[in-house]
Amino acid sequence: MLSNKVSEIMTRDVLAAPVSANIAEVMAIMVEKDVGRVVIAENDVPVGIFTEHDVLTRVMNKKLDPKETRIKAVMTVPVKKVPLNTHIVDALGQMYKGGFRHLLVSGSDGNVVGMVSMRRILKLAVEVGRGLGETQTVGSIMSGRFITVDGQHSISDTIAVMAKRNATCVVVLDRKFPKGIFTERDILARVAVKKIDINNTPVREVMTADVVCMPDSTLIGEVLAKMIENGFRHMPIRAQTGKLAGLVSMRDVLKYARALDIDENVRKSWKEVQEFWESGDHYTPG
């Protein structure tokens, strides 16, 4: 499956906004459509992309006025594209190396015909891995590097921590037990487009509450399937005591790579991606 072409899994519904729009207008589109990115176009030509991560690092952390600032000032450039015939696993490798969550897909004439996302590729990876007799538990791959904050922390302080640590989420604790999770999507939908005093409002009021946690004894495939099913980018993992033991993100699919050795081309490409991840110089897609 991963040796197939991106044309087979891409979406042709590419949401775009004009380069003349202000930040507030683009964020409103993202919330209305419930998406994490918008392509920014000038005369129907993509010139940038604006994502939830840009909201965190370039808008909220910089305290810009979204209504007074044009999207051009905070969009990510240049826009990265791959041809229709690119192998899926090669596209995933480019995403990890470049720190992208999305790649535009171009046709033979160079025009954009679709978009492929890391989430869609990793969903495919989980599907490939199902039914292969796995015995490895999530406790063996979860990351011990995660960020926690107390629920009383202000939104502004929490955003500053996330930006400084280049984190896509923090786990919100109450007496060392996970009570919620605060993500880039929460920043966009519950903070950036709302009239909130971020300096005096505690993060517990805008976090995603009733966070789903899974035991560290759960099989990897079950955890990843749960994440895909619910659209989670992160899954807190709890120890037998109920306390937070770790965090699993979508990148941890790379540690699940043996299930993806389905042909020689995939093995070669995947090995390159895995070596990059193991180098420590990797990007967390969230």
PASEBA-1860 file (N, C-alpha, C; in nm, 3 decimals):
! residues 286
1> MLSNKVSE> 0.081/-0.122/0.000/0.000/0.000/0.000/0.085/0.127/0.000 ~ 0.189/0.129/0.085/0.269/0.249/0.094/0.358/0.270/-0.028 ~ 0.368/0.169/-0.113/0.442/0.186/-0.238/0.352/0.238/-0.349 ~ 0.223/0.256/-0.320/0.132/0.316/-0.416/0.160/0.466/-0.430 ~ 0.086/0.530/-0.518/0.111/0.671/-0.548/0.020/0.764/-0.465 ~ 0.068/0.887/-0.443/-0.011/0.981/-0.363/-0.143/1.015/-0.430 ~ -0.149/0.999/-0.561/-0.272/1.028/-0.633/-0.388/0.941/-0.586 ~ -0.357/0.826/-0.525/-0.460/0.733/-0.481/-0.519/0.769/-0.345
9> IMTRDVLA> -0.451/0.855/-0.269/-0.502/0.888/-0.136/-0.520/1.038/-0.114 ~ -0.482/1.120/-0.211/-0.490/1.264/-0.192/-0.635/1.310/-0.192 ~ -0.658/1.427/-0.133/-0.788/1.491/-0.144/-0.781/1.597/-0.253 ~ -0.886/1.607/-0.330/-0.891/1.710/-0.434/-0.959/1.838/-0.384 ~ -1.011/1.831/-0.262/-1.078/1.946/-0.202/-0.977/2.028/-0.123 ~ -0.909/2.118/-0.191/-0.804/2.199/-0.129/-0.862/2.335/-0.093 ~ -0.874/2.360/0.037/-0.930/2.485/0.085/-0.828/2.597/0.070 ~ -0.872/2.708/0.012/-0.780/2.819/-0.015/-0.840/2.951/0.029
17> APVSANIA> -0.751/3.047/0.056/-0.792/3.183/0.091/-0.700/3.280/0.016 ~ -0.749/3.400/-0.014/-0.667/3.496/-0.090/-0.557/3.556/-0.003 ~ -0.446/3.590/-0.066/-0.333/3.647/0.005/-0.368/3.784/0.063 ~ -0.474/3.845/0.015/-0.516/3.976/0.065/-0.596/3.969/0.195 ~ -0.634/3.848/0.236/-0.716/3.833/0.357/-0.634/3.864/0.482 ~ -0.704/3.899/0.589/-0.633/3.917/0.716/-0.635/3.784/0.794 ~ -0.559/3.780/0.900/-0.546/3.656/0.977/-0.681/3.612/1.033 ~ -0.759/3.706/1.083/-0.889/3.673/1.143/-0.980/3.604/1.043
25> EVMAIMVE> -0.980/3.653/0.920/-1.066/3.595/0.816/-1.025/3.451/0.786 ~ -0.895/3.426/0.778/-0.848/3.292/0.746/-0.875/3.197/0.862 ~ -0.852/3.242/0.985/-0.879/3.156/1.100/-1.028/3.121/1.109 ~ -1.114/3.216/1.074/-1.258/3.190/1.075/-1.294/3.080/0.975 ~ -1.229/3.081/0.860/-1.251/2.976/0.760/-1.209/2.839/0.816 ~ -1.094/2.836/0.881/-1.043/2.711/0.935/-1.136/2.653/1.041 ~ -1.188/2.739/1.127/-1.281/2.693/1.231/-1.412/2.646/1.170 ~ -1.463/2.723/1.074/-1.590/2.686/1.010/-1.580/2.551/0.939
33> KDVGRVVI> -1.468/2.527/0.873/-1.450/2.404/0.797/-1.387/2.292/0.880 ~ -1.347/2.326/1.004/-1.285/2.230/1.095/-1.161/2.166/1.032 ~ -1.071/2.251/0.985/-0.945/2.204/0.924/-0.828/2.272/0.993 ~ -0.711/2.212/0.978/-0.592/2.266/1.041/-0.503/2.344/0.949 ~ -0.546/2.364/0.823/-0.461/2.438/0.730/-0.543/2.497/0.618 ~ -0.494/2.608/0.563/-0.554/2.671/0.446/-0.441/2.711/0.352 ~ -0.455/2.680/0.225/-0.359/2.724/0.125/-0.386/2.871/0.093 ~ -0.281/2.950/0.087/-0.296/3.093/0.056/-0.258/3.114/-0.091
41> AENDVPVG> -0.348/3.175/-0.165/-0.330/3.187/-0.310/-0.333/3.332/-0.356 ~ -0.259/3.357/-0.462/-0.259/3.488/-0.529/-0.283/3.463/-0.676 ~ -0.395/3.517/-0.726/-0.436/3.493/-0.865/-0.444/3.342/-0.893 ~ -0.504/3.270/-0.797/-0.527/3.125/-0.806/-0.399/3.042/-0.803 ~ -0.286/3.104/-0.772/-0.159/3.031/-0.761/-0.119/3.021/-0.614 ~ -0.096/2.900/-0.561/-0.057/2.887/-0.421/0.076/2.957/-0.393 ~ 0.078/3.044/-0.291/0.201/3.115/-0.256/0.241/3.089/-0.111 ~ 0.158/3.018/-0.037/0.189/2.988/0.102/0.084/2.897/0.162
49> IFTEHDVL> 0.106/2.860/0.286/0.009/2.780/0.360/0.006/2.831/0.503 ~ -0.112/2.834/0.561/-0.130/2.881/0.698/-0.190/2.768/0.779 ~ -0.123/2.733/0.889/-0.162/2.617/0.967/-0.188/2.652/1.113 ~ -0.240/2.554/1.187/-0.259/2.571/1.331/-0.127/2.603/1.401 ~ -0.020/2.545/1.352/0.110/2.572/1.413/0.150/2.718/1.394 ~ 0.114/2.775/1.280/0.139/2.917/1.258/0.056/3.003/1.353 ~ -0.066/2.958/1.383/-0.149/3.031/1.480/-0.078/3.038/1.615 ~ -0.021/2.925/1.657/0.050/2.920/1.784/0.175/3.007/1.784
57> TRVMNKKL> 0.263/2.982/1.687/0.398/3.042/1.693/0.408/3.181/1.632 ~ 0.320/3.214/1.537/0.335/3.341/1.465/0.225/3.442/1.493 ~ 0.119/3.396/1.558/0.008/3.488/1.588/-0.009/3.505/1.739 ~ -0.048/3.397/1.807/-0.077/3.407/1.950/0.048/3.435/2.033 ~ 0.158/3.370/1.999/0.279/3.390/2.077/0.342/3.527/2.050 ~ 0.309/3.587/1.935/0.363/3.719/1.901/0.266/3.832/1.936 ~ 0.145/3.790/1.983/0.042/3.887/2.023/0.008/3.985/1.911 ~ -0.011/3.931/1.791/-0.052/4.013/1.677/-0.202/4.038/1.681
65> DPKETRIK> -0.246/4.145/1.620/-0.389/4.172/1.605/-0.434/4.105/1.475 ~ -0.512/3.996/1.485/-0.552/3.920/1.365/-0.632/4.002/1.264 ~ -0.703/4.105/1.310/-0.784/4.183/1.218/-0.704/4.290/1.146 ~ -0.587/4.320/1.200/-0.505/4.427/1.142/-0.384/4.374/1.067 ~ -0.363/4.243/1.069/-0.244/4.185/1.008/-0.283/4.094/0.891 ~ -0.222/4.115/0.776/-0.251/4.033/0.659/-0.190/3.893/0.675 ~ -0.256/3.797/0.616/-0.212/3.658/0.628/-0.073/3.639/0.567 ~ -0.038/3.722/0.471/0.092/3.711/0.405/0.207/3.723/0.504
73> AVMTVPVK> 0.185/3.798/0.613/0.292/3.822/0.710/0.321/3.701/0.798 ~ 0.229/3.604/0.804/0.246/3.493/0.897/0.234/3.355/0.830 ~ 0.209/3.351/0.700/0.196/3.222/0.633/0.333/3.156/0.619 ~ 0.332/3.026/0.600/0.454/2.950/0.577/0.483/2.945/0.428 ~ 0.605/2.980/0.391/0.647/2.977/0.250/0.784/2.908/0.242 ~ 0.818/2.849/0.130/0.733/2.829/0.013/0.640/2.710/0.033 ~ 0.544/2.695/-0.058/0.455/2.580/-0.056/0.526/2.461/-0.119 ~ 0.524/2.348/-0.053/0.591/2.229/-0.105/0.493/2.143/-0.185
81> KVPLNTHI> 0.540/2.096/-0.300/0.457/2.014/-0.387/0.530/1.887/-0.427 ~ 0.453/1.783/-0.456/0.507/1.659/-0.510/0.423/1.620/-0.632 ~ 0.484/1.550/-0.729/0.408/1.506/-0.846/0.307/1.397/-0.813 ~ 0.210/1.381/-0.899/0.106/1.279/-0.881/0.162/1.138/-0.864 ~ 0.275/1.109/-0.930/0.328/0.973/-0.929/0.424/0.946/-0.813 ~ 0.432/1.037/-0.715/0.520/1.016/-0.600/0.468/0.900/-0.515 ~ 0.559/0.812/-0.472/0.520/0.703/-0.384/0.479/0.759/-0.247 ~ 0.379/0.699/-0.189/0.327/0.746/-0.060/0.436/0.751/0.045
89> VDALGQMY> 0.516/0.647/0.055/0.619/0.643/0.159/0.726/0.749/0.134 ~ 0.751/0.784/0.008/0.847/0.891/-0.022/0.792/1.027/0.020 ~ 0.661/1.045/0.002/0.597/1.169/0.047/0.607/1.182/0.199 ~ 0.587/1.070/0.268/0.599/1.071/0.414/0.741/1.109/0.456 ~ 0.839/1.057/0.385/0.977/1.090/0.415/1.004/1.239/0.398 ~ 0.950/1.298/0.292/0.968/1.441/0.270/0.904/1.523/0.381 ~ 0.788/1.475/0.429/0.719/1.546/0.536/0.803/1.548/0.663 ~ 0.857/1.433/0.700/0.937/1.425/0.821/1.065/1.508/0.810
97> KGGFRHLL> 1.129/1.500/0.696/1.255/1.572/0.678/1.234/1.723/0.674 ~ 1.126/1.765/0.611/1.102/1.908/0.597/1.019/1.969/0.707 ~ 0.957/1.883/0.790/0.871/1.935/0.896/0.736/1.980/0.845 ~ 0.680/1.906/0.746/0.550/1.941/0.689/0.445/1.842/0.735 ~ 0.323/1.890/0.749/0.210/1.800/0.774/0.130/1.776/0.647 ~ 0.151/1.863/0.549/0.076/1.854/0.423/0.168/1.880/0.305 ~ 0.138/1.818/0.192/0.207/1.844/0.067/0.102/1.863/-0.041 ~ 0.119/1.967/-0.121/0.033/1.983/-0.237/0.077/1.883/-0.344
105> VSGSDGNV> -0.016/1.843/-0.427/0.011/1.747/-0.534/-0.012/1.817/-0.667 ~ 0.088/1.808/-0.755/0.079/1.877/-0.884/0.061/1.778/-0.997 ~ -0.013/1.820/-1.099/-0.032/1.740/-1.218/0.082/1.755/-1.315 ~ 0.068/1.696/-1.434/0.174/1.700/-1.534/0.203/1.840/-1.584 ~ 0.103/1.929/-1.573/0.123/2.067/-1.618/0.174/2.157/-1.507 ~ 0.198/2.100/-1.388/0.249/2.178/-1.277/0.143/2.240/-1.189 ~ 0.017/2.237/-1.235/-0.092/2.295/-1.156/-0.128/2.203/-1.039 ~ -0.174/2.263/-0.930/-0.213/2.186/-0.811/-0.345/2.113/-0.837
113> VGMVSMRR> -0.344/1.983/-0.808/-0.463/1.902/-0.831/-0.514/1.837/-0.702 ~ -0.439/1.853/-0.593/-0.483/1.793/-0.468/-0.385/1.818/-0.356 ~ -0.410/1.752/-0.244/-0.324/1.764/-0.126/-0.320/1.629/-0.055 ~ -0.203/1.595/-0.001/-0.188/1.474/0.078/-0.143/1.514/0.218 ~ -0.201/1.451/0.318/-0.169/1.487/0.456/-0.096/1.374/0.526 ~ -0.015/1.410/0.625/0.054/1.309/0.705/-0.046/1.221/0.778 ~ -0.155/1.281/0.826/-0.255/1.203/0.898/-0.313/1.093/0.810 ~ -0.340/1.126/0.684/-0.398/1.024/0.593/-0.298/0.913/0.567
121> ILKLAVEV> -0.170/0.947/0.554/-0.068/0.844/0.531/-0.053/0.755/0.654 ~ -0.053/0.815/0.772/-0.037/0.735/0.892/-0.160/0.649/0.919 ~ -0.276/0.695/0.878/-0.395/0.611/0.887/-0.377/0.487/0.801 ~ -0.320/0.506/0.683/-0.293/0.394/0.595/-0.192/0.299/0.659 ~ -0.091/0.356/0.725/0.010/0.274/0.791/-0.052/0.186/0.898 ~ -0.144/0.242/0.975/-0.212/0.165/1.079/-0.292/0.051/1.015 ~ -0.359/0.081/0.905/-0.438/-0.023/0.837/-0.350/-0.135/0.787 ~ -0.231/-0.100/0.736/-0.138/-0.202/0.689/-0.092/-0.292/0.803
129> GRGLGETQ> -0.074/-0.231/0.921/-0.021/-0.306/1.034/-0.120/-0.395/1.104 ~ -0.248/-0.379/1.077/-0.349/-0.459/1.145/-0.340/-0.606/1.106 ~ -0.365/-0.689/1.204/-0.374/-0.832/1.177/-0.241/-0.900/1.153 ~ -0.130/-0.838/1.196/0.000/-0.899/1.173/0.057/-0.964/1.298 ~ -0.031/-0.993/1.393/0.011/-1.068/1.511/0.105/-0.992/1.601 ~ 0.082/-0.863/1.622/0.171/-0.784/1.706/0.157/-0.823/1.854 ~ 0.265/-0.806/1.925/0.266/-0.832/2.069/0.324/-0.715/2.148 ~ 0.373/-0.611/2.076/0.440/-0.500/2.141/0.338/-0.404/2.202
137> TVGSIMSG> 0.363/-0.361/2.326/0.271/-0.270/2.393/0.315/-0.126/2.374 ~ 0.220/-0.035/2.395/0.248/0.106/2.372/0.350/0.160/2.472 ~ 0.360/0.095/2.587/0.459/0.139/2.685/0.601/0.131/2.634 ~ 0.624/0.046/2.535/0.759/0.026/2.483/0.798/0.133/2.381 ~ 0.703/0.210/2.330/0.735/0.312/2.229/0.696/0.453/2.270 ~ 0.621/0.467/2.379/0.574/0.600/2.414/0.690/0.691/2.451 ~ 0.669/0.817/2.431/0.773/0.915/2.460/0.766/0.958/2.606 ~ 0.883/0.963/2.667/0.890/1.015/2.803/0.906/1.165/2.804
145> RFITVDGQ> 0.918/1.223/2.682/0.935/1.369/2.670/0.800/1.432/2.638 ~ 0.735/1.481/2.741/0.607/1.547/2.722/0.600/1.664/2.818 ~ 0.510/1.756/2.791/0.499/1.878/2.870/0.366/1.877/2.945 ~ 0.372/1.908/3.072/0.251/1.917/3.153/0.242/2.056/3.214 ~ 0.120/2.100/3.237/0.096/2.225/3.309/-0.018/2.202/3.406 ~ -0.019/2.281/3.511/-0.131/2.278/3.604/-0.249/2.351/3.541 ~ -0.369/2.306/3.572/-0.487/2.367/3.513/-0.506/2.513/3.546 ~ -0.438/2.561/3.650/-0.449/2.701/3.689/-0.360/2.792/3.605
153> HSISDTIA> -0.267/2.734/3.528/-0.181/2.816/3.443/-0.266/2.901/3.348 ~ -0.223/3.022/3.324/-0.296/3.107/3.229/-0.277/3.056/3.087 ~ -0.370/3.093/3.001/-0.360/3.054/2.860/-0.233/3.113/2.800 ~ -0.203/3.238/2.830/-0.086/3.304/2.771/0.043/3.236/2.812 ~ 0.054/3.198/2.939/0.174/3.129/2.986/0.187/2.992/2.921 ~ 0.075/2.924/2.904/0.077/2.791/2.842/0.118/2.800/2.696 ~ 0.066/2.899/2.625/0.103/2.919/2.484/0.252/2.950/2.474 ~ 0.304/3.030/2.565/0.447/3.064/2.563/0.533/2.940/2.583
161> VMAKRNAT> 0.491/2.852/2.671/0.564/2.727/2.695/0.563/2.641/2.569 ~ 0.446/2.628/2.507/0.434/2.546/2.386/0.522/2.600/2.275 ~ 0.522/2.731/2.257/0.603/2.792/2.151/0.751/2.774/2.178 ~ 0.792/2.793/2.303/0.933/2.781/2.338/0.982/2.639/2.319 ~ 0.900/2.541/2.354/0.938/2.400/2.346/0.902/2.337/2.211 ~ 0.845/2.417/2.121/0.800/2.368/1.990/0.707/2.248/2.006 ~ 0.616/2.260/2.101/0.524/2.152/2.133/0.389/2.177/2.067 ~ 0.326/2.070/2.023/0.194/2.082/1.961/0.082/2.063/2.062
169> CVVVLDRK> 0.118/2.022/2.185/0.017/2.006/2.288/0.083/2.002/2.425 ~ 0.003/2.025/2.528/0.045/2.001/2.666/-0.065/1.921/2.734 ~ -0.026/1.838/2.830/-0.123/1.766/2.910/-0.150/1.849/3.035 ~ -0.277/1.870/3.064/-0.317/1.951/3.180/-0.344/1.858/3.298 ~ -0.275/1.885/3.409/-0.282/1.797/3.525/-0.358/1.860/3.641 ~ -0.413/1.772/3.722/-0.471/1.810/3.850/-0.422/1.707/3.953 ~ -0.332/1.751/4.040/-0.270/1.663/4.139/-0.202/1.543/4.072 ~ -0.129/1.573/3.967/-0.047/1.477/3.894/-0.126/1.378/3.808
177> FPKGIFTE> -0.258/1.396/3.802/-0.341/1.310/3.718/-0.387/1.390/3.596 ~ -0.385/1.330/3.475/-0.427/1.403/3.355/-0.577/1.432/3.356 ~ -0.610/1.559/3.338/-0.750/1.601/3.337/-0.793/1.657/3.203 ~ -0.696/1.684/3.117/-0.729/1.739/2.987/-0.605/1.754/2.903 ~ -0.625/1.798/2.780/-0.514/1.821/2.688/-0.542/1.951/2.614 ~ -0.438/2.029/2.595/-0.451/2.159/2.528/-0.364/2.155/2.404 ~ -0.425/2.169/2.288/-0.358/2.146/2.161/-0.363/2.270/2.072 ~ -0.294/2.261/1.960/-0.298/2.370/1.862/-0.440/2.393/1.812
185> RDILARVA> -0.518/2.286/1.797/-0.656/2.302/1.753/-0.738/2.378/1.857 ~ -0.710/2.353/1.986/-0.779/2.428/2.091/-0.742/2.576/2.086 ~ -0.614/2.604/2.059/-0.570/2.743/2.049/-0.646/2.815/1.937 ~ -0.661/2.748/1.824/-0.731/2.807/1.711/-0.879/2.826/1.741 ~ -0.946/2.717/1.778/-1.092/2.719/1.785/-1.148/2.775/1.916 ~ -1.070/2.766/2.024/-1.124/2.807/2.155/-1.060/2.933/2.211 ~ -0.955/2.981/2.144/-0.885/3.099/2.195/-0.873/3.206/2.087 ~ -0.806/3.173/1.975/-0.769/3.274/1.875/-0.889/3.344/1.814
193> VKKIDINN> -1.000/3.273/1.794/-1.117/3.334/1.730/-1.220/3.381/1.832 ~ -1.185/3.373/1.960/-1.276/3.415/2.066/-1.224/3.542/2.134 ~ -1.311/3.610/2.204/-1.270/3.725/2.284/-1.242/3.676/2.426 ~ -1.117/3.639/2.451/-1.078/3.583/2.579/-0.957/3.659/2.633 ~ -0.961/3.684/2.761/-0.846/3.745/2.829/-0.746/3.633/2.857 ~ -0.649/3.615/2.767/-0.559/3.501/2.780/-0.463/3.515/2.897 ~ -0.447/3.636/2.947/-0.355/3.656/3.059/-0.416/3.618/3.193 ~ -0.548/3.621/3.201/-0.614/3.596/3.328/-0.711/3.478/3.326
201> TPVREVMT> -0.717/3.408/3.214/-0.804/3.291/3.204/-0.720/3.165/3.216 ~ -0.755/3.073/3.309/-0.678/2.950/3.324/-0.698/2.856/3.207 ~ -0.596/2.781/3.176/-0.600/2.693/3.060/-0.706/2.584/3.075 ~ -0.742/2.547/3.198/-0.843/2.442/3.217/-0.978/2.481/3.157 ~ -1.001/2.612/3.136/-1.129/2.656/3.082/-1.138/2.639/2.930 ~ -1.024/2.617/2.865/-1.026/2.603/2.718/-0.962/2.473/2.671 ~ -0.919/2.389/2.764/-0.859/2.261/2.726/-0.967/2.166/2.677 ~ -0.925/2.060/2.610/-1.014/1.949/2.579/-1.022/1.861/2.703
209> ADVVCMPD> -1.138/1.863/2.767/-1.154/1.791/2.893/-1.190/1.645/2.867 ~ -1.200/1.569/2.977/-1.233/1.426/2.967/-1.140/1.357/2.867 ~ -1.012/1.386/2.884/-0.913/1.334/2.790/-0.912/1.181/2.793 ~ -0.898/1.123/2.675/-0.889/0.977/2.663/-0.746/0.934/2.693 ~ -0.729/0.848/2.791/-0.599/0.790/2.824/-0.608/0.639/2.809 ~ -0.501/0.577/2.765/-0.499/0.432/2.754/-0.385/0.376/2.837 ~ -0.402/0.255/2.891/-0.298/0.195/2.975/-0.171/0.165/2.896 ~ -0.057/0.166/2.965/0.069/0.139/2.898/0.083/-0.007/2.856
217> STLIGEVL> -0.012/-0.090/2.895/-0.011/-0.231/2.856/-0.090/-0.258/2.729 ~ -0.150/-0.154/2.670/-0.230/-0.169/2.549/-0.139/-0.194/2.428 ~ -0.183/-0.281/2.338/-0.105/-0.307/2.217/-0.098/-0.181/2.131 ~ 0.016/-0.164/2.065/0.040/-0.043/1.985/-0.070/-0.020/1.882 ~ -0.104/-0.125/1.811/-0.205/-0.112/1.706/-0.339/-0.064/1.758 ~ -0.376/-0.107/1.878/-0.503/-0.065/1.938/-0.502/0.084/1.970 ~ -0.388/0.132/2.019/-0.376/0.274/2.052/-0.382/0.359/1.926 ~ -0.305/0.321/1.825/-0.302/0.398/1.701/-0.438/0.396/1.631
225> AKMIENGF> -0.505/0.281/1.637/-0.638/0.272/1.576/-0.735/0.365/1.648 ~ -0.723/0.374/1.780/-0.809/0.463/1.859/-0.782/0.608/1.822 ~ -0.655/0.641/1.802/-0.620/0.778/1.765/-0.677/0.814/1.628 ~ -0.665/0.722/1.533/-0.717/0.747/1.398/-0.869/0.759/1.402 ~ -0.933/0.669/1.476/-1.079/0.667/1.484/-1.135/0.798/1.538 ~ -1.066/0.857/1.636/-1.115/0.977/1.701/-1.050/1.106/1.650 ~ -0.955/1.092/1.557/-0.888/1.210/1.504/-0.790/1.272/1.600 ~ -0.733/1.190/1.692/-0.637/1.242/1.789/-0.498/1.246/1.726
233> RHMPIRAQ> -0.422/1.350/1.756/-0.281/1.354/1.718/-0.193/1.301/1.830 ~ -0.248/1.304/1.952/-0.171/1.260/2.068/-0.260/1.174/2.158 ~ -0.197/1.082/2.228/-0.270/0.999/2.323/-0.189/0.989/2.452 ~ -0.239/1.046/2.563/-0.171/1.027/2.691/-0.181/0.880/2.733 ~ -0.074/0.831/2.790/-0.067/0.692/2.835/-0.052/0.690/2.987 ~ -0.132/0.611/3.053/-0.128/0.608/3.198/-0.066/0.479/3.250 ~ -0.004/0.491/3.366/0.049/0.374/3.435/-0.064/0.306/3.513 ~ -0.032/0.195/3.579/-0.134/0.123/3.655/-0.188/0.207/3.770
241> TGKLAGLV> -0.109/0.304/3.817/-0.153/0.391/3.925/-0.255/0.495/3.879 ~ -0.268/0.510/3.747/-0.356/0.612/3.692/-0.285/0.740/3.659 ~ -0.161/0.756/3.703/-0.084/0.876/3.674/-0.029/0.872/3.532 ~ 0.002/0.990/3.480/0.054/1.000/3.344/0.190/0.933/3.334 ~ 0.204/0.842/3.238/0.330/0.770/3.220/0.404/0.813/3.095 ~ 0.331/0.864/2.996/0.395/0.901/2.870/0.293/0.956/2.773 ~ 0.339/0.983/2.653/0.255/1.039/2.548/0.293/0.974/2.416 ~ 0.192/0.936/2.339/0.216/0.880/2.206/0.166/0.981/2.103
249> SMRDVLKY> 0.249/1.010/2.005/0.209/1.097/1.896/0.211/1.018/1.767 ~ 0.161/1.079/1.661/0.155/1.009/1.533/0.293/0.968/1.482 ~ 0.396/1.040/1.523/0.530/1.005/1.475/0.571/0.867/1.525 ~ 0.510/0.821/1.635/0.549/0.693/1.692/0.512/0.576/1.601 ~ 0.436/0.606/1.495/0.411/0.504/1.394/0.544/0.454/1.336 ~ 0.645/0.542/1.335/0.774/0.502/1.282/0.836/0.386/1.361 ~ 0.805/0.378/1.489/0.856/0.266/1.568/0.774/0.140/1.543 ~ 0.673/0.156/1.464/0.583/0.046/1.428/0.618/-0.002/1.287
257> ARALDIDE> 0.737/0.037/1.241/0.772/0.026/1.099/0.784/-0.117/1.050 ~ 0.815/-0.212/1.135/0.833/-0.349/1.086/0.707/-0.403/1.019 ~ 0.592/-0.348/1.059/0.467/-0.393/0.997/0.452/-0.340/0.856 ~ 0.540/-0.248/0.817/0.526/-0.183/0.687/0.625/-0.238/0.583 ~ 0.703/-0.338/0.619/0.800/-0.396/0.525/0.727/-0.487/0.427 ~ 0.658/-0.428/0.332/0.574/-0.507/0.245/0.634/-0.530/0.107 ~ 0.734/-0.454/0.070/0.809/-0.486/-0.051/0.942/-0.413/-0.046 ~ 1.031/-0.442/-0.138/1.167/-0.390/-0.131/1.172/-0.239/-0.144
265> NVRKSWKE> 1.089/-0.182/-0.230/1.089/-0.037/-0.246/1.048/0.033/-0.118 ~ 0.945/-0.022/-0.052/0.900/0.037/0.074/1.008/0.022/0.180 ~ 1.073/-0.094/0.187/1.177/-0.116/0.288/1.289/-0.013/0.273 ~ 1.330/0.012/0.150/1.440/0.105/0.126/1.401/0.247/0.167 ~ 1.284/0.292/0.124/1.240/0.428/0.156/1.213/0.442/0.304 ~ 1.148/0.341/0.362/1.114/0.349/0.503/1.239/0.350/0.591 ~ 1.341/0.275/0.551/1.465/0.271/0.628/1.526/0.410/0.637 ~ 1.520/0.484/0.527/1.573/0.620/0.525/1.496/0.710/0.620
273> VQEFWESG> 1.364/0.697/0.619/1.281/0.777/0.709/1.309/0.741/0.854 ~ 1.320/0.611/0.882/1.342/0.567/1.019/1.479/0.613/1.071 ~ 1.580/0.608/0.985/1.713/0.654/1.026/1.710/0.803/1.059 ~ 1.632/0.878/0.982/1.620/1.021/1.009/1.555/1.043/1.145 ~ 1.449/0.969/1.175/1.382/0.983/1.304/1.477/0.949/1.417 ~ 1.553/0.841/1.402/1.642/0.795/1.508/1.761/0.889/1.529 ~ 1.785/0.979/1.433/1.896/1.072/1.446/1.871/1.176/1.554 ~ 1.746/1.190/1.594/1.711/1.289/1.696/1.676/1.425/1.639
281> DHYTPG> 1.707/1.447/1.511/1.680/1.574/1.446/1.548/1.565/1.370 ~ 1.443/1.531/1.442/1.318/1.504/1.374/1.213/1.609/1.408 ~ 1.104/1.599/1.339/0.994/1.692/1.355/0.875/1.617/1.411 ~ 0.808/1.677/1.509/0.690/1.613/1.567/0.566/1.660/1.494 ~ 0.501/1.574/1.416/0.385/1.617/1.341/0.263/1.637/1.429 ~ 0.263/1.580/1.543/0.150/1.592/1.631/0.034/1.507/1.590
END
